């Protein structure tokens, strides 16, 4: 921990702010990566077995909340969400790099 304090003390104020921004960006990127990867499996399960809508209380609540009338609407919305998360993750990764 002392080494980190020494490194932080060596940095100029603008470099310190840049370090904090980079750390936050890396943290956000990591969280988005986890969310993006974790969103793929439920989507694939929904595509493979659309009847999971009736068996899963969380999905049934989502269907009721957004008033989806057909299974296809839910699958398209879930697919759009997965694509959006993937794009968002890539944009944050580009910014971070």
N, C-alpha and C positions, 0 to 999 in steps of 0.2 A: 504494500500500500504506500510505503514511503517513496518508492520509485515513481509511482503515478503522481504523487504530490510534487516531486522534483521536476518531472516532465511538465506538469501543468504550470509550475512556477517559471520555467524557462520560456514558455510561450508568451508572445505579445498578446495584448488584449483582443486584437482582431483575430489572431490565430486561436485564442481560447473560444471565442464565439463560433468560429468555423468548426472547431472540434466538437462543441456542444451540438451544433446543427447536424454535423455528420453522424454523431452518436444517435441522435433522435431519428434521423433518416434511416439508419441501419436498423434500429429497433422497429420502426414502422414497417420497413421492408420485410423483416423477419416475421412479424405478426401477419402481414398480408400473405406471405408465402404459405404459412401454416393454414390460414383460412381458405386460401385458394385450393390447396391440395385436399383439405378436409371437405370441401364442397363437392368435389368430383364424385366421390363414392356414393353419397346419397342421391345425386343426380343419376348416376348409372343404375342404381337400384330402382329408381322411379321409372326409368326407361325400360329396364328389363322386366319389371313386375308392376304395372300400373295399378293393380289391385291393392298395393301397399297403402294407397290413399285411404281405403276403408279400414285398414287394420291399425294404422299409426295415428294416434291421437293428435300429435303435433302437426302432421300434414293435414289432417282433417280440419284442424283449427285454422291453418293457413288458407285452405280452400274456402272455408266459411268467411273468413275475414275479407279476402280479396274477391269473393263471390265468383269463383271460377265455375262455369257451368259444364265444362267438358274437361276430360282428362288431358286432352291435347293442349289446352290453354295452360294448364299447370306445367306440363312438360316443357312447353316453349318458354314460359316465364322462368322456370328453373334453369334451362339452358342459357337463356339470356343473362341471368344472374352469374352463372359460372363464367361465361365469356367476359362479362363486365369485370368480374374479380380478376380474371387472368390479365386483361388489358391494364387494369389499375395497378396490379402487381408489377407488370413490366414497365409502366411509366415511372413508378416509384424507384424501381431498380435502375432505370436509365438516369434518373435524377441523382440517385445516390452515387452511382459510378461516375 
